[in-house]
Amino acid sequence: MKINVLFLGRCEYKKALKIQYDLLKKRQDQEIEDTLILVEHPSVITLGRRAEKEHILGSEKFLNDQGIHLVKINRGGDVTYHGEGQIVGYPIVDLKNSHMGIRTFVRNLEDVFIKLLKEEYKIIAGRDAKYTGVWVNNKKIVAIGLAVKRGIIMHGFAFNVNTNLNYFRWIVPCGISDRGVTSVQNIIGRAVDFNHANQLVLDYFCKTFNYKNYEERYLNK
C-alpha cells in the first residue's frame, strides 16, 4: 500500500485547510491515493464542533494583537493551538481501503507517537483513559482531532516538538482544564532537529499504518 506525502513547510492555516479540502474531494472521487499532509502553522487557535467560547481566555482583539488568529472548523473536539515548532499532520485516508474503523484509526495514530517518543527520544508516553491524544504523565504532547467525510479521514494531529508552550495560556486546550501540555523540547531540555522530527513522524506513520512506500512532494520548494 502506498501513500503520498505533501510537505507544506510553514503555511497559513486557511491555505492548508483549502489544500485539505481539495485533496479530500480528489480522494473521495478516487483520483488520488491516500495522502498525508505535514505542515507547520503560524500561530492560530482552531475551534472544533464542540468548542466552548469560555475555553478561549482572551478577546479576539487581544489574541490578534498577539499574532494569533481564530478559525472555526468542522473537526471533532474543542479548542486547540497550532504554532511554530509544532508538527501538524492531516491524513487524507480512505477508511474502507484501510480496513479499519475510526476508533482503530485513532488508536493507531496514538501508537505512532507512543513508539516514536520512546524509541527516538527515550520519552515514555501513553494514552489517557478519558481523553484522546498522547500523554506524558498528565500532560498532552500530541492532540488528535478528526473528521470523516464520505468515508475519508481529514484533519488530524498536532505534535509538540519545539513548540512555545506559553501560547497555550490563552486557551483551555481541548477543553481539558485539569491537564497540562508539554513538548519534546520541554521534556529533554533542548530543541531538536525539526526536519528530522518530520521525517520520523512520516516513517513511524507509514510503519504503523502499513504503508510500504511513499512519494514526497514539497509545496514551497
C-alpha positions as CSV (number, residue, x, y, z in Angstrom):
1,M,0.0,0.0,0.0
2,K,1.3,3.4,-1.0
3,I,0.8,6.9,0.4
4,N,1.5,10.3,-1.0
5,V,3.2,12.8,1.4
6,L,2.8,16.6,0.9
7,F,5.3,18.7,2.9
8,L,3.8,22.3,3.1
9,G,6.6,23.8,5.2
10,R,5.4,26.8,7.2
11,C,1.9,27.5,5.8
12,E,-1.1,29.7,6.9
13,Y,-3.8,27.6,8.4
14,K,-6.6,28.7,6.0
15,K,-4.4,27.9,3.0
16,A,-3.6,24.5,4.3
17,L,-7.3,23.9,5.0
18,K,-8.1,24.7,1.4
19,I,-5.5,22.2,0.3
20,Q,-7.0,19.6,2.6
21,Y,-10.5,20.1,1.1
22,D,-9.1,19.9,-2.5
23,L,-7.3,16.6,-1.7
24,L,-10.4,15.3,0.3
25,K,-12.5,15.7,-2.8
26,K,-10.0,14.0,-5.0
27,R,-9.7,11.1,-2.6
28,Q,-13.5,10.8,-2.4
29,D,-13.5,10.6,-6.2
30,Q,-10.7,8.0,-6.2
31,E,-8.5,10.4,-8.2
32,I,-5.6,10.1,-5.8
33,E,-4.2,7.7,-3.3
34,D,-4.1,8.2,0.5
35,T,-2.2,11.3,1.3
36,L,-0.5,12.7,4.5
37,I,0.0,16.4,4.7
38,L,2.8,17.6,7.1
39,V,2.9,21.3,7.9
40,E,3.9,23.9,10.5
41,H,1.4,26.7,11.1
42,P,2.0,30.3,12.2
43,S,0.1,30.9,15.5
44,V,-3.6,30.0,15.2
45,I,-6.4,28.8,17.5
46,T,-8.9,26.5,15.9
47,L,-12.3,25.7,17.3
48,G,-13.8,22.3,16.6
49,R,-17.5,21.5,16.5
50,R,-17.8,21.2,20.3
51,A,-15.7,24.3,21.1
52,E,-16.9,26.4,24.1
53,K,-16.3,30.2,23.9
54,E,-15.2,30.2,27.6
55,H,-12.3,28.0,26.6
56,I,-10.7,30.9,24.8
57,L,-9.0,33.0,27.6
58,G,-8.9,36.4,25.9
59,S,-10.8,38.6,23.4
60,E,-10.3,38.1,19.7
61,K,-8.8,41.6,19.5
62,F,-6.3,40.7,22.3
63,L,-5.3,37.4,20.5
64,N,-5.0,39.2,17.2
65,D,-2.7,41.7,18.9
66,Q,-0.5,38.7,19.9
67,G,-0.4,37.5,16.3
68,I,-2.9,34.6,17.0
69,H,-5.9,34.2,14.7
70,L,-9.1,32.3,15.4
71,V,-10.6,29.8,12.9
72,K,-13.8,27.7,13.2
73,I,-13.5,24.3,11.6
74,N,-15.5,21.0,11.3
75,R,-13.2,18.6,13.1
76,G,-14.2,16.9,16.3
77,G,-13.1,18.3,19.6
78,D,-12.9,21.6,21.3
79,V,-10.2,24.4,21.1
80,T,-6.6,23.8,20.2
81,Y,-3.5,25.9,19.3
82,H,-1.1,25.5,16.4
83,G,2.2,27.3,16.1
84,E,5.8,27.3,15.2
85,G,7.8,24.3,16.4
86,Q,4.7,22.0,16.2
87,I,4.3,19.3,13.5
88,V,0.8,19.2,12.3
89,G,-0.4,16.2,10.2
90,Y,-3.5,15.8,8.1
91,P,-4.1,12.3,6.9
92,I,-6.5,12.1,3.9
93,V,-7.2,8.4,4.2
94,D,-9.9,6.1,2.9
95,L,-11.1,4.1,5.9
96,K,-12.7,1.4,3.7
97,N,-9.4,0.7,1.9
98,S,-7.5,0.6,5.2
99,H,-10.0,-1.9,6.7
100,M,-10.4,-0.1,10.0
101,G,-13.0,2.0,11.8
102,I,-12.4,5.4,13.2
103,R,-11.6,4.1,16.7
104,T,-8.9,1.8,15.4
105,F,-7.5,4.6,13.3
106,V,-7.2,6.9,16.3
107,R,-5.6,4.2,18.4
108,N,-3.1,3.5,15.6
109,L,-2.4,7.2,15.4
110,E,-1.7,7.3,19.1
111,D,0.7,4.3,18.6
112,V,2.7,6.3,16.0
113,F,3.8,8.8,18.7
114,I,4.0,6.5,21.7
115,K,6.5,4.4,19.7
116,L,8.3,7.3,18.2
117,L,8.8,9.1,21.5
118,K,10.1,6.0,23.3
119,E,12.4,4.8,20.6
120,E,13.8,8.1,19.3
121,Y,13.7,10.4,22.4
122,K,13.5,8.0,25.3
123,I,10.2,9.6,26.4
124,I,7.6,7.3,28.0
125,A,4.2,8.4,26.7
126,G,0.8,6.7,26.7
127,R,-2.9,7.1,26.5
128,D,-5.3,8.7,28.9
129,A,-8.4,6.6,29.9
130,K,-10.7,9.6,29.4
131,Y,-9.2,11.7,26.6
132,T,-7.8,11.0,23.2
133,G,-4.2,12.0,22.3
134,V,-0.8,11.1,23.6
135,W,0.2,12.0,27.1
136,V,3.4,12.2,29.2
137,N,2.1,11.7,32.7
138,N,-0.9,14.2,32.8
139,K,0.4,16.5,30.0
140,K,-0.6,16.2,26.4
141,I,2.2,16.1,23.8
142,V,0.0,15.1,20.8
143,A,-3.5,16.4,20.2
144,I,-5.8,14.5,17.8
145,G,-9.0,15.8,16.2
146,L,-10.5,14.2,13.1
147,A,-13.5,14.3,10.8
148,V,-14.8,11.7,8.4
149,K,-16.4,12.8,5.1
150,R,-17.9,10.1,2.9
151,G,-15.6,7.5,4.5
152,I,-12.4,9.7,4.1
153,I,-10.5,10.9,7.2
154,M,-9.4,14.6,7.3
155,H,-7.9,16.9,9.9
156,G,-5.5,15.0,12.2
157,F,-2.8,15.6,14.8
158,A,-0.6,18.2,16.4
159,F,2.8,17.1,17.8
160,N,4.5,19.5,20.1
161,V,8.2,19.3,19.2
162,N,9.8,22.7,19.9
163,T,6.5,24.4,20.5
164,N,6.4,27.6,22.7
165,L,4.1,26.3,25.4
166,N,3.3,29.9,26.6
167,Y,0.7,30.3,23.8
168,F,-1.4,27.6,25.5
169,R,-2.1,30.0,28.3
170,W,-4.7,31.7,26.2
171,I,-6.9,28.6,25.8
172,V,-8.2,25.6,27.8
173,P,-6.5,23.1,25.5
174,C,-9.2,20.7,24.1
175,G,-11.5,21.9,26.8
176,I,-9.5,20.0,29.4
177,S,-8.9,22.1,32.5
178,D,-7.3,19.5,34.8
179,R,-4.4,18.5,32.5
180,G,-1.4,20.3,31.0
181,V,0.6,20.4,27.8
182,T,4.2,19.6,27.1
183,S,6.7,19.2,24.2
184,V,9.8,17.2,23.3
185,Q,11.9,20.3,23.9
186,N,10.3,20.9,27.3
187,I,11.0,17.3,28.4
188,I,14.5,16.8,27.2
189,G,15.7,20.3,27.8
190,R,16.8,21.2,24.3
191,A,15.4,21.9,20.9
192,V,15.5,19.0,18.4
193,D,16.1,19.0,14.7
194,F,12.7,19.9,13.3
195,N,13.2,18.5,9.8
196,H,14.4,15.2,11.3
197,A,11.4,15.0,13.5
198,N,9.2,15.4,10.5
199,Q,10.9,12.5,8.8
200,L,10.5,10.4,12.0
201,V,6.7,11.2,12.0
202,L,6.4,10.1,8.4
203,D,8.5,6.9,9.0
204,Y,6.5,5.8,12.0
205,F,3.2,6.7,10.4
206,C,4.0,4.5,7.4
207,K,5.2,1.7,9.6
208,T,2.2,1.8,11.9
209,F,-0.4,2.0,9.1
210,N,1.4,-0.5,6.9
211,Y,2.3,1.8,4.0
212,K,5.1,0.1,2.2
213,N,6.3,3.1,0.3
214,Y,5.6,6.8,-0.2
215,E,6.0,9.6,-2.7
216,E,7.1,13.0,-1.4
217,R,6.0,16.4,-2.7
218,Y,7.2,19.8,-1.4
219,L,4.8,22.7,-2.0
220,N,7.2,25.5,-1.0
221,K,10.3,24.2,-2.8
